[in-house]
Each structure stands twice: as C-alpha cells, then as structure tokens.
Amino acid sequence: MSDPLEQVLRLVSEGRLTADEAEPILAALEATRSGESTSAPASSPDDRGDRPRFARIEVTEGGRTVINMRIPLNLGLSALSSIPGLTPDSAADIRAAFDSGTRGPILDVTDDGGDGTRIVLE
C-alpha cells in the first residue's frame, strides 16, 4: 500500500478524516520520520509557546477569492512535497519560516491579471 502520509492525506481529501483529526497523526508520522520518540506524550498547545499552529491559504483568480482555508501546520508541512508547482526552494523557505516561529505572510504572489496565492502562518 502507499506511504502512511499519502494515506492520511487521502482520508482528509475524501472527507473521512478532518484536518484537526489528522493533525496528531501527522505529528506522530513526522516524529517517526525524524527519529524522535513517539512514546512521549504529545505536546499541548501551551507547550508550543507562541509558535504558529495554522496556515491560511488564499488563492485568487481574476481578483476574486476562490480558496480561503485554514489548516493545521502539521498537515500543511507534511504535504509540502506533494504540492504541484511548489519549488523545493519555496518549500524550504516555508519550513524555515515555521522553524523560526515566524507569524504572518510568508508567501504573497499576485500577477497583473489578479491571480495570486498568499500563505499566512497564524
């Protein structure tokens, strides 16, 4: 069968799992991949300090908002390598912004036709 990350993302895309339900699963998968112990209790939001926990993704076409969603960062960070058109450098910049605890816009690109993408860490 496919990679566990792909399985979780498929369940979310099929609506069988919410993004909030997927967040602790993805955190455990990330900890396993990075070699951290998964036997320790999951950190609570208070343990994370003031680090961003969500990413807001806004996409406009012709100046009209077509996507405006807020997802848990664990879900977004786990899916970075699966986003079509996202360069490895852009993915690295997003990870670096998260690792440094940056809040606010980290990507804001709009062309002359009003098409654009904006990612904000909240």
KAWOGI-V13409 format. One record per residue. N is the residue number from 1. PHI is phi in degrees with one decimal (999 if undefined). Layout:
# KAWOGI-V13409
n = [N,N]
phi = [PHI,PHI]
This chain:
# KAWOGI-V13409
n = [1,2,3,4,5,6,7,8,9,10,11,12,13,14,15,16,17,18,19,20,21,22,23,24,25,26,27,28,29,30,31,32,33,34,35,36,37,38,39,40,41,42,43,44,45,46,47,48,49,50,51,52,53,54,55,56,57,58,59,60,61,62,63,64,65,66,67,68,69,70,71,72,73,74,75,76,77,78,79,80,81,82,83,84,85,86,87,88,89,90,91,92,93,94,95,96,97,98,99,100,101,102,103,104,105,106,107,108,109,110,111,112,113,114,115,116,117,118,119,120,121,122]
phi = [999,-75.1,-57.0,-56.4,-60.4,-61.4,-62.3,-64.8,-62.7,-64.6,-61.2,-67.6,-65.5,-82.8,80.3,-84.6,-145.8,-82.2,-61.9,-65.5,-71.1,-76.3,-54.7,-68.2,-66.4,-65.9,-62.9,-66.9,-63.2,-63.5,-63.8,-65.6,-66.7,-88.0,86.9,-76.4,-75.5,-98.4,-81.4,-71.9,-63.3,-63.2,-73.1,-85.9,-55.2,-68.4,-73.3,-87.8,66.5,-99.9,-68.6,-63.7,-117.9,-131.4,-118.3,-100.8,-116.4,-122.9,-125.3,-119.5,-131.6,60.1,82.5,-106.8,-70.4,-110.2,-138.1,-147.6,-131.7,-122.0,-128.5,-60.9,-59.5,-58.0,-66.4,-64.1,-66.5,-68.4,-93.0,-53.0,-71.7,-100.9,-86.8,-64.3,85.4,-85.2,-72.3,-57.5,-65.5,-65.1,-62.1,-64.8,-63.4,-65.0,-61.7,-64.0,-63.3,-64.9,-60.0,-84.4,82.1,-60.8,-118.3,104.8,-66.0,-118.4,-147.7,-148.7,-125.9,-137.7,-94.6,-64.4,-84.4,87.6,-88.9,-167.0,-135.9,-136.1,-122.6,-125.3,-90.7,-117.4]
